Amino acid sequence: MPPRHSSPEALLETLSANRGRSDRLTHTEHLPARPARHASWPEAIRPEIREAARGLGVSEPWAHQAEAMELAKAGRSVVIATGTASGKSLGYLAPVLSDLLDGTEAPNGRGATALYLAPTKALAADQRRRAAELVPPRVRVALYDGDTPGEEREWVRQYASYVLTNPDMLHRGILPSHPRWSTFLKTLRYVVVDECHSYRGVFGSHVAQVLRRLRRLCARYGSTPTFLLASATTAEPAATAERLTGLPAVAVTEDSSPRGPLVFALWEPPLTEHVGEQGAPVRRTATAEAGYLLTDLVESGTRTVAFVRSRRAAELVALQAQDLLGTPLSGRVAAYRGGYLAEERRALERDLQSGRLLGLASTSALELGVDVSGLDAVLMAGYPGTRASLWQQAGRAGREAQGALAVLIARDDPLDTYLVHHPEALFRTPVEATVLDPDNPHVLAPHLCAAAAELPITDADIELFGPSTQPLLPALERRGLLRRRSDGSWYWTRRERAADRVDLRGSGGSPVQIVEALTGRLLGTVDAAAAHTTVHTGAVHIHQGRSYLVQDLDLETSVALVEAADPPYTTAARDITSISVLSTDTTVDWGEARLSFGAVEVVNQVVGYLRKRISTGEILGETKLDLPPRTLRTRAVWWSVTEDQLFDAEIPFDQLPGAAHAAEHASIGLLPLFATCDRWDIGGVSVPLHPDTGLPTVFVYDGHSGGAGFAERGFRRAVQWLTATRDAIAACECERGCPSCVQSPKCGNGNDPLDKAAAVRLLGALLAGAPSARDGSGHDGSGSDGDGSASTSDDGVGEREGEGGRGGEDDGRAGPRTTG
């Protein structure tokens, strides 16, 4: 292997030449270096901040940083949407810390305050360190999250000027206790929302309502803070910021930071000699391939992060690299993921920043801004779901003017296969817009309860919370949650905390604790929505490189008991899904076919699990489970074709179930290319004769209660989406269907039936009547792509039920089929 100073081109050449891998490289993109453009420090930035920045090597800000500083000091809400490592932090920290320094001259030393919100604890801790480097100690910077000891929390409330926290703590800890935070809120000058592109879907919609509640309380105490947002490069960042905060924002998008050359490789793992379900060919998994590549890079002294799609994969990749490396290098490789205890996370972050670790296998927990500068290479085991995340992860490698290597390793699924053979979809296509819907009644209703518990809701608040507020308030009164008094205001009526009814992460209940049965030791947690599929009885769970078998999942106490074990297999849940149409918002005729969007009810039940050999993916057996069904009311896009279209496409009725099933799987796989979602955010059902439509119908639905905007984006981009789906199936080299085109690893029907050729003909018949894609939409051109929000008529209240398409690497499921 080459020495560490090898160029990224040399590194890639060696990786592809090693072990006969030359045929795995499908495309190489060379992105040129970009020179820096500097600007003068704005006069409003305090001399102390400028001097501290110079001490850190920043003599002058880059032009986009200076622009953001000027806007912030002028009181304009601003979103900085530039690339990874482009210095967004300094762009908002300089004006914030300047005002906080001014505030130290007040009699109580806290004449101005600021609040910082990060999607992860690790990012908040990293930002605390950066802020402390720029200001003298008289500006009191403090973390306030779930790891903050109780005795420190009172000090933070009374004395801290710059409080760094996360949306969950703001929602559960700060807003409900606002009288204790009154002096802080009264002088709140800035609210920083970091990595705001991560607030999408249901989570983003919840955070949008939390920020509206914050603005309402600030107004109560006499402050009107300026919002400063930082984002990866996304489409329409100003519109996204406005949906998130409810305030107009100015976007700073021209990146003037220097960037070294980047070599970006697309990589497809080889076919193995093994066969999967229905005898389909199987490629080596992206996680296994990442383990081999990480091993080679660490051996060469190349500092590398391998991003993977799940917690389990992070553990497996690190374990594989450690086994292949042996001592002493194995001690310089580790896994990093959510679910670790606080002390474990902090230790890994320190080791990464110090350089003790050479290789790290991480979930997206490390994507979001934690300072990992100095990396030479990034591996991505599977497309991360959006182009914005792809570039965010790739940008973690490289130092100023130094070349870096990024490798996207395709998973064996339709989207990844399509991308590594269609590089223009990655390198010639703009990044997506962030989709969120603050007016989703399932999101808004519990936040109205929380807001009423904080301060009674008045007519003046209706505009703040959005157009769905007016009809929801009487619905909440009918449910006995709110009461309207004679003065016209709405009050919270219950004894329990209203904030506890809101699940920001959309997990559908309290996290399930994973407990070692022999010792009672808490290993970690898993979202309630994912528990049925990941910690069911018999599941293999991996923590810190050790394997455990789940002895029992107790849904009543939210505890999964595990025992240490070393099985030679992994497990994958199997489930069945049925779907019914509740209401149809929009229907468009595509010739004889029809495309629709509306509200649906999905009933999903995990019925068993497969055991798969770790090294090959070979299926060793299936075990039945008896778990209760979960019901989900959500939004879906669906399409139906007629018998005449089936006749013209030469699809007899005995081929129809396999054709629709294959088209459903592939369309779910391709939707993330057109909507800011991950595969597990969505699900699907195909039915040869659906009782609600009376026709063969394929559904794709949001895996979150009330919807998340993804299905609507699919409806609006249906022509492009379904055309790409047809092309991806047709281009696959397999004969009858494989995981690269139409097979799903978590299909409830065991990937049976599937008919690849008939699916191509079915999609061709559907698209033959589709309107032109000239307006970028799948409907009649009367609307625009919009913001992905959906208007709804139901008054859904309470927490999300059902796991939909979420949890690990789930994709759409084929539900029970009627025989017509």
PEFEN-V128080 format. One record per residue. SS is DSSP state (A for helix, B for strand, O for the rest). OMEGA is omega in radians with two decimals (none if undefined). Layout:
BEGIN
SS/OMEGA, SS/OMEGA
END
This chain:
BEGIN
O/-3.09, O/3.07, O/-3.02, O/-3.05, O/3.13, O/3.09, O/3.09, A/3.10, A/-3.14, A/3.09, A/-3.12, A/3.13, A/3.14, A/3.11, A/-3.08, A/3.13, A/-3.13, A/2.98, A/3.07, A/-3.06, O/-2.96, A/-3.09, A/-3.07, A/-3.13, B/-3.08, B/-3.12, B/3.03, B/3.13, B/3.12, B/-3.14, B/-3.02, O/3.06, O/3.12, B/-3.13, O/3.14, O/2.97, O/-3.08, B/3.05, O/3.11, O/3.05, O/3.02, O/-3.10, O/-3.06, O/3.14, O/-3.05, O/3.12, A/-3.14, A/-3.14, A/3.13, A/-3.12, A/3.12, A/3.12, A/3.10, A/3.09, A/3.11, O/3.08, O/-3.14, O/-3.14, O/3.08, O/3.08, O/2.97, B/-3.00, A/-3.11, A/3.07, A/-3.13, A/3.11, A/3.13, A/3.12, A/-3.13, A/-3.13, A/-3.12, A/-3.13, A/3.08, O/3.12, O/3.14, O/3.00, O/-3.00, B/3.01, B/3.10, B/-3.08, B/-3.13, O/-2.99, O/3.08, O/3.12, O/3.13, O/3.04, O/3.12, A/-3.10, A/3.14, A/-3.13, A/3.09, A/-3.11, A/-3.08, A/3.10, A/-3.13, A/-3.07, A/3.06, A/3.13, A/3.12, A/3.04, A/3.05, A/-3.09, A/3.14, O/-3.14, O/3.06, O/-3.11, O/-3.12, O/3.12, O/-3.11, O/-3.14, O/3.07, O/3.12, B/3.11, B/-3.13, B/3.13, B/-3.14, B/3.09, O/3.12, O/3.13, O/3.09, A/-3.09, A/-3.14, A/3.11, A/3.13, A/3.11, A/3.14, A/3.07, A/3.13, A/-3.13, A/3.14, A/-3.10, A/3.12, A/-3.01, A/-3.07, O/3.04, O/-3.04, O/-3.12, O/2.91, O/-3.00, O/-3.10, B/-3.04, B/2.99, B/3.07, O/3.13, O/-3.07, O/3.13, O/-3.13, O/3.14, O/-3.10, A/-3.09, A/3.13, A/-3.01, A/3.14, A/3.09, A/3.14, A/-3.12, A/-3.01, A/-2.93, A/-3.03, O/3.08, O/-3.11, B/-3.07, B/-3.13, B/-3.07, B/3.13, O/-3.09, A/-3.13, A/-3.12, A/3.06, A/-3.10, A/-3.03, A/-3.00, A/-3.01, A/-3.06, A/3.13, A/-3.13, A/-3.00, A/3.09, A/3.13, A/3.13, A/-2.98, A/-3.12, A/3.09, A/-3.10, A/-3.11, A/-3.10, O/-3.08, B/-3.06, B/-3.07, B/2.92, B/3.13, B/3.09, B/-3.05, O/3.13, O/-3.00, A/3.07, A/3.13, A/3.12, O/-3.10, O/3.13, A/-3.09, A/3.12, A/3.12, A/3.12, A/3.07, A/-3.11, A/3.10, A/3.13, A/3.04, A/3.13, A/3.06, A/3.07, A/3.10, A/3.14, A/-3.13, A/3.13, A/3.08, A/3.12, A/3.10, A/-3.11, A/3.01, O/3.13, O/3.06, O/-3.03, O/3.00, B/-3.14, B/3.09, B/-3.07, B/3.07, B/-3.04, B/2.86, O/3.12, O/3.10, O/3.02, B/3.05, O/-3.10, A/3.13, A/3.11, A/3.10, A/3.14, A/-3.13, A/3.09, A/-3.09, A/-3.04, A/-3.04, O/-3.11, O/3.05, O/-3.10, O/3.06, B/-3.12, B/2.99, B/-2.96, O/-3.08, O/-3.05, O/-3.13, O/3.12, O/3.11, O/3.09, B/3.05, O/3.12, O/3.14, B/3.01, B/-3.06, B/-3.07, B/3.00, B/-2.90, B/3.13, B/3.13, O/-3.06, O/2.96, B/3.08, B/3.11, B/-3.08, B/3.09, B/-3.14, O/-3.13, A/-3.14, A/3.07, A/-3.08, O/3.05, B/-3.06, B/3.03, B/2.99, O/-3.08, O/3.11, A/3.13, A/3.11, A/3.12, A/3.11, A/3.11, A/3.11, A/-3.11, A/3.10, A/3.11, A/-3.12, A/-3.11, A/3.11, A/3.10, A/-3.12, O/-3.10, O/-3.12, O/-3.13, O/-2.93, B/2.91, B/3.04, B/3.10, B/3.14, O/-2.96, O/-3.07, O/3.11, A/-3.13, A/-3.13, A/3.11, A/3.13, A/-3.08, A/-3.13, A/3.13, A/-3.12, A/3.13, A/-3.14, A/3.13, A/-3.14, A/-3.10, A/-3.09, A/-3.04, O/-3.13, O/0.00, O/-3.02, A/-3.12, A/3.12, A/-3.14, A/3.09, B/-3.13, B/3.03, B/3.11, B/-3.12, O/3.00, O/-3.13, O/3.04, O/3.05, O/-3.00, A/-3.07, A/3.09, A/3.13, A/-3.08, A/-3.13, A/3.13, A/3.12, A/3.12, A/-3.11, A/3.12, A/-3.11, A/-3.12, A/-3.10, O/3.10, O/3.08, O/3.05, O/-3.10, B/-3.13, B/3.00, B/-2.96, B/2.88, O/-3.12, A/3.08, A/-3.13, A/3.13, O/-2.87, O/2.82, O/3.09, O/-3.01, O/3.05, O/-3.13, O/-3.13, O/3.08, B/3.14, O/-3.07, B/3.04, B/3.00, B/3.09, B/-3.11, B/-3.10, O/3.09, O/-3.02, O/3.02, O/3.11, O/3.08, A/3.10, A/3.11, A/3.12, A/-3.12, A/3.07, A/3.14, A/3.14, A/-3.10, O/3.10, O/3.14, B/3.03, O/3.01, O/-3.08, O/3.05, O/3.11, O/-3.13, O/-3.13, B/3.14, B/3.01, B/-3.11, B/3.01, B/-3.12, B/-3.04, B/2.92, O/3.14, O/3.11, O/-2.99, A/-3.06, A/-3.11, A/3.12, A/3.11, A/-3.04, A/-3.09, A/3.06, A/3.06, O/-3.06, O/3.13, A/3.12, A/3.09, A/-2.95, A/-3.13, O/-3.08, O/3.14, O/3.11, O/-3.03, O/2.93, B/3.11, O/-3.08, O/2.98, O/-3.05, O/-3.13, O/-3.12, O/3.06, O/-3.05, A/3.10, A/3.06, A/-3.00, A/-3.01, A/3.13, A/3.07, A/3.04, A/3.06, A/-3.14, A/3.14, A/3.13, A/3.09, A/3.12, A/3.07, O/3.10, O/-3.14, B/3.12, O/3.12, A/-3.13, A/-3.11, A/-3.00, A/3.13, A/-3.13, A/-3.03, A/3.01, O/-2.99, O/3.12, O/-3.04, A/-3.03, A/3.12, A/-3.09, A/-3.06, A/3.09, A/3.08, A/3.10, A/3.08, A/3.13, A/3.13, O/3.10, O/-3.12, O/3.10, B/3.07, B/3.11, B/-3.13, O/-3.02, O/3.14, O/3.08, O/-3.13, O/-3.06, B/-3.08, B/3.00, B/-2.98, O/-2.99, O/3.08, O/-3.09, O/3.13, O/3.14, A/-3.11, A/-3.12, A/3.10, A/-3.06, O/3.12, O/-3.02, O/-3.04, O/3.10, O/-3.05, O/3.02, O/3.08, O/-3.12, O/3.09, O/3.08, B/3.13, B/3.12, B/-2.97, B/3.06, B/-3.00, O/-3.04, O/-3.03, O/-3.05, O/-3.10, O/3.08, B/-3.14, B/-3.09, B/-3.11, B/3.02, B/3.13, O/3.13, A/-3.09, A/-3.11, A/-3.01, A/-3.10, A/-3.06, A/-3.02, A/-3.13, O/3.01, O/3.08, O/-3.12, O/-3.12, O/3.00, B/3.11, B/-3.12, B/3.12, B/3.11, O/3.08, O/3.13, B/-3.13, B/3.09, B/3.00, B/3.12, B/3.10, B/-3.06, B/3.01, B/3.14, B/-3.08, O/-3.12, O/-3.12, O/-3.12, O/3.13, B/2.99, B/3.11, B/-3.09, B/3.05, B/3.12, B/-3.13, O/-3.14, O/-3.10, O/-3.14, O/-3.06, B/2.93, B/-3.14, B/3.11, B/-3.08, B/3.02, B/-3.13, B/3.06, B/-3.06, B/2.95, B/-3.03, B/3.07, B/-3.13, B/3.08, B/3.11, B/3.14, B/3.13, B/-3.03, B/3.04, B/3.14, B/3.08, B/2.99, B/-3.00, O/3.09, O/-3.12, B/3.13, B/3.06, B/-3.05, B/3.06, B/3.13, B/-3.09, B/-3.13, B/3.00, B/-3.10, B/3.06, B/-3.04, B/3.12, B/3.01, B/-3.02, B/-3.14, B/3.09, B/3.07, B/2.97, B/-3.09, B/3.12, B/-3.04, O/-2.98, O/-2.99, O/-3.04, O/-3.14, O/-3.12, B/-3.09, B/-3.13, B/-3.13, B/3.13, B/3.14, B/3.07, O/3.08, O/3.14, O/-3.11, O/3.07, O/3.07, B/-3.08, B/-3.08, B/2.97, B/-2.97, B/-3.14, B/-3.08, B/2.90, B/3.12, B/3.11, B/-3.10, B/3.08, B/-3.08, O/3.10, A/3.13, A/3.11, A/3.10, A/3.13, A/-3.14, A/3.14, O/3.13, O/3.08, O/3.08, O/-3.01, A/-3.13, A/3.08, A/-3.03, A/3.14, A/3.14, A/3.13, A/-3.13, A/-3.14, A/-3.14, A/3.11, A/3.11, A/-3.13, A/-3.07, A/-3.13, A/3.06, A/3.13, A/-3.08, A/-3.09, A/3.13, O/3.07, O/-3.04, O/3.10, O/-3.10, O/-3.13, O/2.96, O/-3.08, A/-3.08, A/3.05, A/-3.02, B/3.07, B/-3.12, B/3.09, B/3.04, B/-3.06, B/-3.13, O/3.06, O/-3.06, O/-3.07, O/-3.10, O/3.14, O/-3.08, O/-3.06, O/2.96, B/-2.97, B/3.03, B/3.12, B/2.90, B/-2.99, B/3.03, B/-3.12, O/-3.13, O/-3.13, O/3.12, O/-3.13, O/-3.12, O/-3.14, O/-3.07, A/3.13, A/3.11, A/3.08, A/3.05, A/3.10, A/-3.09, A/3.14, O/-2.94, A/-3.12, A/-3.14, A/-3.08, A/-3.06, A/3.01, A/3.10, A/3.11, A/3.12, A/-3.10, A/-3.13, A/3.12, A/-3.08, A/-3.06, A/-3.09, O/-3.02, O/-3.09, O/-3.09, O/-2.95, O/-3.09, O/-3.10, O/3.13, O/3.13, O/-3.13, O/-2.97, O/3.13, O/3.09, O/-3.11, O/-3.11, O/3.12, O/-3.12, O/-3.13, O/3.10, O/3.14, O/3.12, O/0.04, O/2.99, O/3.11, O/-3.05, A/-3.08, A/3.14, A/3.10, A/3.11, A/3.14, A/3.13, A/3.12, A/3.07, A/3.10, A/3.12, A/-3.05, A/-3.13, A/3.14, O/-3.07, O/3.08, O/3.12, O/3.10, A/-3.03, A/-3.10, A/3.11, O/-3.11, O/3.12, O/-3.13, O/-2.95, O/3.07, O/-3.11, O/-3.14, O/3.10, O/3.14, O/3.01, O/-3.07, O/3.13, O/-3.10, O/-3.11, O/3.04, O/-3.10, O/-3.12, O/-3.13, O/-3.09, O/-3.06, O/-3.11, O/3.05, O/-2.99, O/-3.09, O/3.03, O/3.09, O/-3.09, O/3.09, O/-3.12, O/-3.01, O/3.00, O/3.09, O/-3.06, O/3.12, O/2.88, O/-3.06, O/3.11, O/3.03, O/-3.04, O/3.11, O/-3.08, O/3.06, O/-3.08, O/3.07, O/none
END
